[in-house]
Amino acid sequence: MNRQWKGISTYAVFLILICLVLVFFEGRLQDRPAYSWQQFEKMAQEGTITAASIRPNKETPTGSVEFTLKDGSMGNTYVLDTTQAEQFLKEAGVAYDVAQIEQPGFFETYGMSLVLCGLMLFFIVMTMGRNGGGSNAKMMDFGKSHAQMTSTENAKTGFKDVAGLEEEKGELEEIVDFLRNPGRYTRVGARIPKGVLLVGPPGTGKTLIAKAVAGEAGVPFFSISGSDFVEMFVGVGASRVRDLFASAKKNAPCIVFIDEIDAVARRRGAGMGGGHDEREQTLNQLLVEMDG
């Protein structure tokens, strides 16, 4: 709820600032009533106007006439030709002066654009901060692994939870014993297999028995789908493989389970891109990590 109110307040402040800026510039542009040229002619001929000031534009004959009425109020009108306006005031007997063409100040020229850009920047920064870093943080995490880790405290699945598969469980017992007592094997020069390939149709318990191995050995369990490595951007899959194995090395000994590995582990050179195919780069990096 607090986060929702913060988001609403940010939008409210942004809209209020825009309204204030628009009101400020609107007030500067319309600080006196505007009259049509016909109304101006009629008031001048009736003697309602006591004084006028012609303000020509810089590069065109257009401009404006600011005038004072008998009651002391001010007004202005826009003209297409300041020379004709000057001639008309002279004929109407209205005292007038011609203001010098003033160069617009920096703020008058770029003020609105700068303020609006500042408000947009403020809005973007606030949005990025609310999203925990925004797109930059997402870009930094783009090459990160999407693997889910089950810690030893939460790894409660064991062989007792797997119905059947007695032959498979018997073969995996050796890996469990190696993870529990690695010194017994390393003393005699034995090495644990780099991996175990579980093959079978969906729903036959491949993921469950992999979790059971981690639970029996008491080691962390990393789980990820092979399709999570494949992206449209070249190099992302290999980067995610490196990040996955870097996390696994920090939590060694552990088990890395890649479901649906056939999404990336195809015959090399079979992709449309040949040796530069994204899947092939991902597979090559996977083989490098397993070899290490």
C-alpha positions in Angstrom: 0.0 0.0 0.0 2.8 2.5 0.9 4.6 1.7 -2.4 1.3 2.3 -4.3 0.8 5.7 -2.6 4.4 6.7 -3.4 3.7 5.9 -7.0 0.5 8.0 -7.0 2.2 10.9 -5.2 5.0 10.9 -7.8 2.6 11.2 -10.6 0.6 13.9 -8.8 3.7 16.0 -8.1 4.7 15.6 -11.8 1.4 16.8 -13.0 1.2 19.7 -10.6 4.7 20.9 -11.7 3.6 20.8 -15.3 0.5 22.8 -14.5 2.5 25.4 -12.6 4.9 25.8 -15.5 2.1 26.2 -18.0 0.3 28.7 -15.8 3.5 30.7 -15.3 4.2 31.0 -19.0 0.5 31.5 -19.8 0.5 34.4 -17.3 3.6 35.9 -18.9 2.1 35.7 -22.4 -1.4 37.0 -21.4 -0.7 39.4 -18.6 -3.1 41.9 -20.2 -6.4 41.4 -22.2 -6.1 40.9 -25.9 -8.3 42.8 -28.3 -8.9 42.3 -32.0 -7.7 44.9 -34.5 -11.2 46.0 -35.2 -11.9 46.6 -31.5 -8.6 48.5 -31.3 -9.5 50.7 -34.3 -12.9 51.5 -32.8 -11.5 52.4 -29.4 -8.8 54.6 -30.9 -11.3 56.5 -33.1 -13.6 57.0 -30.1 -10.7 58.4 -28.0 -10.8 55.6 -25.5 -7.0 54.9 -25.9 -4.7 57.4 -24.2 -1.3 56.0 -25.1 0.1 53.1 -27.0 3.4 51.3 -27.5 4.3 49.5 -30.7 6.5 46.4 -30.2 7.7 45.0 -33.6 9.0 41.5 -33.9 12.6 40.9 -34.8 12.6 39.4 -38.3 9.0 40.0 -39.6 6.8 43.1 -40.0 4.4 41.7 -37.5 4.2 42.7 -33.9 1.9 43.9 -31.1 0.5 47.2 -29.8 0.2 47.6 -26.0 -2.1 50.4 -25.0 -3.6 52.1 -22.0 -7.3 53.0 -21.7 -8.8 56.0 -20.0 -9.8 53.9 -17.0 -6.1 53.0 -16.5 -6.5 49.4 -17.7 -4.1 47.8 -20.2 -4.7 45.9 -23.4 -2.9 44.6 -26.4 -3.6 43.6 -30.0 -1.5 41.8 -32.6 -0.8 43.4 -35.9 0.4 42.1 -39.3 2.3 45.3 -40.1 3.7 47.6 -37.4 4.3 50.4 -40.0 0.5 50.5 -40.8 -0.3 50.5 -37.1 2.0 53.4 -36.5 0.4 55.3 -39.4 -3.1 54.6 -38.0 -2.2 55.8 -34.5 -0.7 59.0 -35.9 -3.9 59.7 -37.9 -6.1 58.8 -34.8 -4.1 61.3 -32.7 -3.0 58.7 -30.2 0.3 59.3 -28.5 2.6 56.3 -29.1 6.1 55.1 -29.1 8.0 52.4 -30.9 9.8 50.0 -28.6 13.3 48.8 -29.6 13.5 45.2 -30.7 14.7 43.3 -27.7 16.7 40.1 -28.0 14.8 37.4 -26.0 16.7 36.2 -23.0 18.0 32.7 -22.6 15.2 31.7 -20.2 12.5 33.2 -22.4 13.8 31.3 -25.4 14.6 27.9 -23.8 12.9 28.2 -20.5 9.9 26.1 -21.3 12.0 23.4 -23.0 14.5 23.2 -20.1 11.7 23.0 -17.5 9.9 20.3 -19.3 13.1 18.3 -19.9 13.9 18.7 -16.2 10.5 17.4 -15.2 10.8 14.5 -17.6 14.2 13.6 -16.2 12.8 13.8 -12.7 10.0 11.5 -13.6 12.3 9.0 -15.3 14.7 9.0 -12.3 11.8 8.5 -9.8 10.4 5.7 -11.9 13.8 3.9 -12.1 14.3 4.3 -8.4 10.9 2.9 -7.7 11.6 -0.1 -9.9 14.9 -0.8 -8.2 17.1 0.5 -10.9 14.8 0.2 -13.9 16.0 -0.9 -17.2 19.7 -0.5 -16.4 19.4 -3.0 -13.6 17.5 -5.3 -15.9 20.2 -5.0 -18.5 22.8 -5.9 -16.0 20.8 -9.0 -14.9 20.1 -10.0 -18.5 23.1 -12.4 -18.6 22.4 -13.8 -15.1 21.3 -17.3 -14.7 17.6 -18.0 -13.9 18.3 -21.1 -11.9 16.4 -21.8 -8.7 18.5 -23.0 -5.8 17.1 -25.3 -3.1 19.3 -25.0 0.0 20.2 -27.9 2.2 17.8 -26.8 4.8 14.9 -27.0 2.3 16.0 -30.1 0.5 13.7 -32.6 2.2 13.2 -34.9 -0.8 14.8 -38.4 -0.5 14.8 -41.7 -2.2 11.9 -42.7 0.0 9.7 -40.2 -1.8 10.4 -41.8 -5.2 8.2 -44.7 -6.0 9.8 -47.4 -8.1 12.9 -46.7 -10.1 14.8 -49.1 -7.9 17.5 -49.7 -10.5 18.1 -46.0 -11.1 18.2 -45.3 -7.3 20.7 -48.1 -6.9 23.1 -46.5 -9.5 22.7 -43.1 -8.0 23.6 -44.3 -4.5 27.3 -44.2 -5.5 27.0 -40.5 -6.4 25.2 -39.8 -3.1 28.0 -41.6 -1.2 30.7 -39.6 -3.1 29.0 -36.3 -2.2 28.7 -37.4 1.5 32.3 -38.8 1.7 34.4 -37.4 -1.1 37.7 -38.1 0.8 37.1 -41.8 0.6 37.2 -41.7 -3.2 39.8 -39.0 -3.8 42.3 -41.0 -1.7 42.2 -43.9 -4.1 42.2 -41.6 -7.2 38.6 -42.0 -8.1 36.7 -39.2 -9.7 33.0 -38.5 -9.6 31.2 -38.5 -13.0 30.8 -35.1 -14.6 27.1 -35.7 -15.0 24.3 -38.1 -15.2 21.9 -38.2 -18.2 18.3 -39.0 -17.2 16.3 -40.0 -20.3 12.6 -40.6 -20.3 9.2 -39.2 -21.3 7.6 -36.4 -19.3 6.2 -37.4 -15.9 8.5 -40.4 -15.2 10.2 -38.8 -12.2 13.5 -37.4 -13.6 13.3 -34.1 -11.7 12.1 -35.8 -8.6 14.9 -38.4 -8.5 17.5 -35.6 -9.1 16.0 -33.7 -6.1 16.2 -36.9 -4.1 19.9 -37.3 -4.8 20.5 -33.8 -3.5 18.3 -34.4 -0.5 20.1 -37.7 0.3 23.5 -36.2 -0.1 22.6 -33.0 1.8 23.8 -30.6 -0.8 22.2 -27.6 -2.5 20.1 -28.2 -5.7 20.2 -25.9 -8.7 17.3 -26.3 -11.1 17.0 -24.7 -14.5 15.3 -25.4 -17.9 17.4 -25.7 -21.0 15.1 -23.2 -22.8 16.1 -20.5 -20.2 19.6 -20.4 -21.8 18.3 -19.6 -25.3 17.7 -15.9 -26.2 17.6 -13.9 -29.4 20.8 -12.1 -28.4 24.0 -13.8 -29.1 26.2 -14.6 -26.1 23.4 -14.5 -23.5 23.1 -18.3 -23.2 26.8 -18.7 -22.7 26.8 -15.9 -20.1 24.0 -17.6 -18.2 25.9 -20.9 -18.2 29.0 -19.2 -16.8 26.9 -17.5 -14.1 25.1 -20.8 -13.2 28.3 -22.7 -12.7 29.9 -19.8 -10.9 27.0 -19.9 -8.4 27.4 -23.7 -8.2 31.1 -23.4 -7.4 30.4 -21.0 -4.6 28.0 -23.6 -3.1 30.0 -26.7 -3.9 29.5 -29.5 -3.5 26.0 -29.3 -5.1 23.9 -30.6 -7.9 23.0 -28.7 -11.1 19.9 -30.1 -12.8 19.2 -28.9 -16.3 15.7 -29.9 -17.4 15.0 -30.4 -21.1 18.7 -30.1 -22.0 17.9 -31.0 -25.6 16.8 -27.4 -26.1 20.5 -26.5 -26.3 22.4 -29.9 -26.4 21.9 -30.7 -30.1 24.4 -31.9 -32.6 27.0 -29.2 -33.1 26.9 -27.5 -36.6 23.3 -28.4 -37.1 21.9 -24.9 -36.5 21.0 -22.4 -39.2 23.9 -20.2 -38.1 26.5 -22.9 -38.3 29.3 -22.4 -35.9 27.9 -19.0 -34.8 24.6 -20.3 -33.7 23.5 -19.2 -30.3 22.6 -22.7 -29.2 26.0 -23.9 -30.3 27.8 -21.2 -28.2 25.7 -22.1 -25.2 26.5 -25.8 -25.7 30.2 -25.2 -26.1 30.2 -23.1 -22.9 28.3 -25.9 -21.1 30.9 -28.5 -22.1 33.7 -26.2 -21.1 32.2 -25.8 -17.6 31.5 -29.5 -17.2 35.1 -30.3 -18.3 36.4 -27.8 -15.6 
